[in-house]
């Protein structure tokens, strides 16, 4: 069990105030002095100061310095407000509102408020949100990474957060270099489960469509390939269409010919998610491809689109609400026990069979 660096400074400050006999309204040490005393970064000291300010141990006056609060407040050391920052790539629809509801329900029951920021899957927006959350004094972060499969310019920010001891939990995915736990659906299992089902229905010419700039796309592809190799599905690696998240709504225009050629030589397709699968259903209808008679389609996530589209989708269920609750519980445990929790938590999805797959 490792104590967070900033919490060690918090404890030191309280002892220092008592041992030095500092009185209410006395001037306290500067951030620079604390950095020199403890040999830590400015961010670590800043996090400790924000924690102490929340507990009414000190008060900071912009341009004037840091001062000791009333003695009763120092002794009480109870946070006046506990706030957790939550960063999500999207929010308005799909599975994201369910995840946020799960997070908020657990945080609320534990006495925390939630500060939500949407990054729109942009790394620069992510950086701004992280800086804004920390400046507001959040006591922990729950983060969905942006473009998690690509090199990220925010590495230094996360390293500084880790050195400062700020508790953080990723959800849905995590950066490969990040030393923080993640709560996610088992995306590799999801890709394998839907592909296994297609094989069990007699399909041997199976193609896949996966997003290339997030880890979920890579893992779902990995599950697809694992199933194809296990069942001797020929040309599976060759029959994969990769696309960027930002192009998800335009691929059926700019890559129409390539997609038609891919679908023509396939009897089934594994889609990265239900949103893509629904768009593919529309594309097939516009081009005279009957689903599931000519082409079987499976999605992933079991979103609300899966059951209400023209041909209800076979998919796997994303444990969105439970995932949000699990992420919040993990963060609260890290905050309460001052532990650097390292274990990821993967939730295996359940197959949902509907009408979009034909048996051969």
C-alpha positions as CSV (number, residue, x, y, z in Angstrom):
1,X,0.0,0.0,0.0
2,X,1.5,3.3,-1.1
3,X,0.6,6.7,0.5
4,X,0.0,9.4,-2.0
5,X,2.8,12.0,-1.9
6,X,0.4,14.9,-1.5
7,X,-1.3,13.2,1.5
8,X,2.1,12.9,3.2
9,X,2.5,16.7,2.8
10,X,-1.1,17.2,4.2
11,X,-0.2,15.3,7.3
12,X,3.2,17.1,7.6
13,X,1.4,20.5,7.4
14,X,-1.0,19.7,10.2
15,X,1.9,18.6,12.4
16,X,3.9,21.6,11.5
17,X,1.1,24.0,12.4
18,X,0.7,22.3,15.8
19,X,4.5,22.1,16.5
20,X,5.2,25.7,15.5
21,X,2.1,27.0,17.5
22,X,0.8,28.8,14.5
23,X,-2.4,30.8,15.2
24,X,-5.4,31.7,13.1
25,X,-4.6,34.3,10.4
26,X,-0.8,33.6,10.7
27,X,1.0,33.5,7.4
28,X,1.9,30.1,6.2
29,X,4.8,28.7,4.0
30,X,4.8,29.3,0.2
31,X,4.4,26.6,-2.4
32,X,8.0,27.1,-3.4
33,X,9.2,26.6,0.2
34,X,7.1,23.4,0.5
35,X,8.6,22.1,-2.8
36,X,12.1,22.7,-1.4
37,X,11.3,21.1,2.0
38,X,9.8,17.9,0.5
39,X,11.7,17.7,-2.8
40,X,8.5,17.3,-4.8
41,X,6.9,19.0,-7.9
42,X,4.8,22.1,-7.7
43,X,1.8,20.1,-8.8
44,X,2.2,17.8,-5.8
45,X,2.3,20.7,-3.4
46,X,-0.6,22.4,-5.2
47,X,-2.7,19.2,-4.7
48,X,-1.9,19.1,-1.0
49,X,-2.7,22.8,-0.6
50,X,-6.1,22.3,-2.3
51,X,-6.8,19.4,0.0
52,X,-5.9,21.5,3.0
53,X,-8.0,24.4,1.8
54,X,-11.0,22.1,1.4
55,X,-10.5,21.0,5.0
56,X,-10.4,24.6,6.2
57,X,-6.9,24.2,7.5
58,X,-5.5,27.0,5.4
59,X,-6.9,29.7,3.2
60,X,-5.2,31.2,0.1
61,X,-5.6,34.8,-0.9
62,X,-4.6,35.5,-4.5
63,X,-1.7,37.9,-4.6
64,X,-1.3,38.0,-0.8
65,X,-0.3,34.5,0.4
66,X,-1.5,31.6,2.4
67,X,-2.9,31.8,6.0
68,X,-3.9,29.6,8.8
69,X,-7.7,29.2,9.3
70,X,-9.5,29.2,12.6
71,X,-8.2,26.6,15.1
72,X,-11.5,24.7,15.3
73,X,-11.5,24.2,11.6
74,X,-7.9,22.9,11.7
75,X,-8.9,20.4,14.3
76,X,-12.0,19.3,12.6
77,X,-10.3,18.5,9.2
78,X,-13.5,17.6,7.5
79,X,-13.8,18.5,3.8
80,X,-16.4,21.2,3.2
81,X,-17.0,19.7,-0.2
82,X,-15.9,16.6,-2.0
83,X,-15.8,16.8,-5.7
84,X,-14.7,14.3,-8.4
85,X,-13.8,15.3,-12.0
86,X,-15.2,13.1,-14.8
87,X,-14.0,13.4,-18.3
88,X,-16.0,11.7,-21.1
89,X,-15.3,11.7,-24.8
90,X,-19.0,12.1,-25.6
91,X,-22.2,12.3,-23.6
92,X,-25.4,13.2,-25.6
93,X,-26.4,9.7,-26.7
94,X,-25.4,6.1,-27.2
95,X,-24.1,4.4,-24.0
96,X,-22.6,7.4,-22.4
97,X,-25.6,8.8,-20.4
98,X,-26.0,5.3,-18.7
99,X,-22.3,5.3,-17.7
100,X,-22.5,8.8,-16.3
101,X,-25.7,7.9,-14.4
102,X,-23.9,4.9,-12.9
103,X,-20.9,7.0,-11.8
104,X,-23.1,9.8,-10.4
105,X,-25.3,7.4,-8.3
106,X,-22.3,5.9,-6.5
107,X,-20.5,9.3,-6.0
108,X,-23.8,10.8,-4.7
109,X,-24.3,8.0,-2.2
110,X,-20.8,8.5,-0.9
111,X,-21.2,12.2,-0.5
112,X,-19.3,13.4,-3.6
113,X,-20.4,15.8,-6.3
114,X,-19.5,15.3,-9.9
115,X,-17.9,17.8,-12.3
116,X,-18.4,16.6,-15.8
117,X,-16.4,17.7,-18.8
118,X,-16.8,16.5,-22.5
119,X,-13.6,16.2,-24.6
120,X,-15.2,15.3,-27.9
121,X,-12.4,12.8,-28.3
122,X,-9.8,15.6,-28.7
123,X,-6.5,15.4,-26.8
124,X,-6.2,19.1,-26.5
125,X,-9.7,19.4,-25.0
126,X,-8.6,16.6,-22.6
127,X,-5.6,18.6,-21.5
128,X,-7.7,21.7,-20.8
129,X,-10.3,19.7,-18.9
130,X,-7.6,18.0,-16.7
131,X,-6.0,21.4,-15.9
132,X,-9.4,22.9,-15.1
133,X,-10.5,20.0,-12.9
134,X,-7.2,20.2,-10.9
135,X,-7.4,24.0,-10.5
136,X,-10.9,23.6,-9.1
137,X,-9.6,21.2,-6.4
138,X,-11.2,17.9,-7.3
139,X,-10.1,15.0,-5.0
140,X,-10.0,12.4,-7.8
141,X,-10.6,11.9,-11.5
142,X,-12.5,9.4,-13.7
143,X,-11.4,9.6,-17.3
144,X,-12.3,8.2,-20.6
145,X,-9.1,8.7,-22.8
146,X,-9.2,10.5,-26.1
147,X,-7.9,8.6,-29.2
148,X,-6.4,6.0,-26.8
149,X,-4.6,4.0,-29.5
150,X,-2.6,7.0,-30.8
151,X,0.5,8.8,-29.4
152,X,-0.7,11.3,-26.9
153,X,0.8,14.7,-26.0
154,X,-0.7,14.6,-22.5
155,X,1.8,12.0,-21.2
156,X,3.6,14.5,-19.1
157,X,0.4,15.8,-17.6
158,X,-0.6,12.3,-16.5
159,X,2.9,11.6,-15.2
160,X,2.7,14.7,-13.1
161,X,-0.7,13.7,-11.8
162,X,0.7,10.3,-10.8
163,X,3.7,11.8,-9.1
164,X,1.3,14.2,-7.2
165,X,-0.7,11.2,-6.0
166,X,-4.0,12.3,-7.6
167,X,-6.2,9.2,-7.6
168,X,-7.5,8.5,-11.1
169,X,-9.5,5.7,-12.8
170,X,-9.9,5.2,-16.5
171,X,-13.1,3.9,-18.0
172,X,-13.8,2.1,-21.3
173,X,-10.1,2.2,-22.2
174,X,-6.7,3.3,-20.9
175,X,-3.5,4.5,-22.5
176,X,-0.9,1.7,-22.8
177,X,1.7,3.8,-20.9
178,X,-0.7,5.0,-18.1
179,X,0.0,3.7,-14.6
180,X,-3.6,3.9,-13.5
181,X,-6.4,1.2,-13.2
182,X,-9.2,0.9,-15.8
183,X,-12.8,-0.4,-15.7
184,X,-14.0,-1.5,-19.1
185,X,-16.0,-4.0,-21.0
186,X,-13.8,-6.9,-22.1
187,X,-13.6,-5.7,-25.7
188,X,-11.5,-8.6,-26.9
189,X,-14.1,-11.0,-25.6
190,X,-16.8,-8.9,-27.3
191,X,-15.1,-9.3,-30.7
192,X,-14.6,-13.0,-30.2
193,X,-18.2,-13.7,-29.0
194,X,-19.9,-12.1,-32.0
195,X,-17.5,-13.8,-34.4
196,X,-18.0,-17.1,-32.7
197,X,-21.7,-16.7,-33.1
198,X,-21.4,-16.1,-36.8
199,X,-19.2,-19.2,-37.2
200,X,-21.8,-21.2,-35.3
201,X,-24.4,-20.1,-37.8
202,X,-22.3,-21.5,-40.6
203,X,-20.5,-18.3,-41.8
204,X,-16.9,-18.8,-43.2
205,X,-16.5,-15.6,-45.2
206,X,-16.5,-13.0,-42.4
207,X,-15.2,-9.4,-42.7
208,X,-14.7,-6.8,-40.0
209,X,-15.0,-3.0,-39.7
210,X,-13.0,-1.5,-36.8
211,X,-12.0,2.0,-35.6
212,X,-8.2,2.5,-35.7
213,X,-7.6,5.3,-33.2
214,X,-8.9,3.9,-30.0
215,X,-7.9,0.8,-28.0
216,X,-11.4,-0.7,-28.1
217,X,-11.2,-1.0,-31.9
218,X,-7.9,-2.8,-31.6
219,X,-9.1,-5.2,-28.9
220,X,-12.4,-5.9,-30.7
221,X,-10.3,-6.7,-33.9
222,X,-8.1,-8.9,-31.7
223,X,-11.1,-10.9,-30.6
224,X,-12.4,-11.1,-34.1
225,X,-9.0,-12.5,-35.3
226,X,-8.7,-14.9,-32.4
227,X,-12.1,-16.4,-33.4
228,X,-11.3,-16.5,-37.1
229,X,-8.0,-18.2,-36.5
230,X,-9.5,-20.7,-34.1
231,X,-12.2,-21.7,-36.7
232,X,-10.0,-21.5,-39.8
233,X,-11.8,-18.6,-41.3
234,X,-9.9,-17.7,-44.5
235,X,-8.7,-14.2,-45.5
236,X,-10.0,-12.8,-42.2
237,X,-7.0,-10.4,-41.8
238,X,-7.3,-9.3,-45.4
239,X,-11.0,-8.6,-45.0
240,X,-10.8,-5.8,-42.5
241,X,-11.8,-2.2,-43.1
242,X,-10.1,0.3,-40.7
243,X,-11.4,3.8,-40.2
244,X,-10.8,6.8,-38.0
245,X,-13.5,7.8,-35.4
246,X,-13.8,11.2,-37.0
247,X,-14.7,9.6,-40.3
248,X,-17.4,7.3,-39.0
249,X,-20.2,9.2,-40.7
250,X,-18.5,9.7,-44.0
251,X,-16.9,6.3,-44.8
252,X,-20.0,5.1,-46.7
253,X,-19.5,8.0,-49.1
254,X,-15.7,8.2,-49.6
255,X,-15.1,4.4,-49.5
256,X,-18.3,3.2,-51.2
257,X,-16.6,1.2,-53.8
258,X,-14.2,-0.5,-51.4
259,X,-17.0,-1.4,-49.0
260,X,-19.2,-2.8,-51.7
261,X,-16.3,-5.0,-52.9
262,X,-15.6,-6.1,-49.3
263,X,-19.3,-7.0,-48.7
264,X,-19.7,-8.7,-52.0
265,X,-17.1,-11.4,-51.1
266,X,-18.5,-11.8,-47.5
267,X,-21.6,-13.5,-46.0
268,X,-21.2,-11.7,-42.7
269,X,-19.6,-8.6,-41.1
270,X,-18.5,-7.8,-37.6
271,X,-19.0,-4.1,-36.9
272,X,-17.0,-2.1,-34.4
273,X,-20.2,-1.0,-32.6
274,X,-24.0,-0.7,-33.1
275,X,-23.8,2.8,-34.5
276,X,-21.7,1.6,-37.3
277,X,-23.9,-1.4,-37.8
278,X,-27.0,0.7,-38.1
279,X,-25.3,2.9,-40.7
280,X,-24.3,-0.3,-42.5
281,X,-27.9,-1.5,-42.6
282,X,-28.9,1.8,-44.3
283,X,-26.0,1.5,-46.7
284,X,-27.0,-2.1,-47.6
285,X,-30.6,-1.1,-48.2
286,X,-29.5,1.7,-50.5
287,X,-27.4,-0.7,-52.5
288,X,-29.8,-3.6,-52.8
289,X,-28.1,-5.8,-50.2
290,X,-30.7,-7.7,-48.1
291,X,-30.0,-8.2,-44.4
292,X,-29.8,-11.0,-43.3
293,X,-30.6,-12.8,-46.6
294,X,-27.5,-11.6,-48.5
295,X,-25.4,-10.3,-45.6
296,X,-25.5,-11.0,-41.9
297,X,-24.5,-8.1,-39.6
298,X,-23.4,-8.1,-35.9
299,X,-22.8,-5.1,-33.7
300,X,-21.3,-4.5,-30.3
301,X,-22.7,-2.5,-27.3
302,X,-26.4,-3.4,-27.4
303,X,-27.3,0.3,-27.6
304,X,-30.9,1.6,-27.9
305,X,-30.3,1.6,-31.7
306,X,-29.8,-2.2,-31.8
307,X,-33.4,-3.1,-30.9
308,X,-35.3,-0.4,-32.7
309,X,-33.5,-0.4,-36.1
310,X,-35.2,-1.8,-39.2
311,X,-33.5,-5.2,-38.8
312,X,-32.9,-5.6,-35.0
313,X,-29.2,-6.3,-34.4
314,X,-27.5,-9.3,-32.9
315,X,-24.9,-7.8,-30.6
316,X,-23.3,-8.0,-27.2
317,X,-24.5,-6.1,-24.2
318,X,-22.3,-3.3,-22.9
319,X,-22.5,-3.2,-19.1
320,X,-22.7,0.6,-19.2
321,X,-24.4,1.4,-15.9
322,X,-22.5,-1.2,-13.9
323,X,-19.3,-0.1,-15.5
324,X,-19.9,3.5,-14.3
325,X,-20.7,2.3,-10.8
326,X,-17.6,0.1,-10.7
327,X,-15.3,2.9,-11.8
328,X,-16.7,5.2,-9.1
329,X,-16.4,2.6,-6.4
330,X,-12.8,2.0,-7.4
331,X,-12.0,5.7,-7.2
332,X,-13.6,6.1,-3.8
333,X,-11.7,3.2,-2.5
334,X,-8.4,4.8,-3.7
335,X,-9.4,8.1,-2.1
336,X,-10.4,6.6,1.2
337,X,-7.4,4.3,1.5
338,X,-4.8,6.5,-0.2
339,X,-3.8,3.5,-2.3
340,X,-2.4,3.4,-5.8
341,X,-4.8,0.7,-7.0
342,X,-3.3,-0.9,-10.1
343,X,-5.7,-3.7,-11.0
344,X,-7.9,-3.3,-14.1
345,X,-11.5,-4.6,-14.0
346,X,-12.9,-6.2,-17.2
347,X,-16.6,-7.1,-17.5
348,X,-17.4,-9.9,-19.9
349,X,-20.4,-9.0,-22.2
350,X,-23.4,-11.1,-22.9
351,X,-24.5,-12.1,-26.4
352,X,-27.9,-10.7,-27.5
353,X,-29.4,-12.6,-30.4
354,X,-31.9,-10.8,-32.7
355,X,-32.7,-10.9,-36.4
356,X,-29.6,-9.6,-38.3
357,X,-27.9,-13.0,-38.7
358,X,-29.0,-15.8,-41.1
359,X,-28.1,-19.4,-40.5
360,X,-26.4,-21.0,-43.6
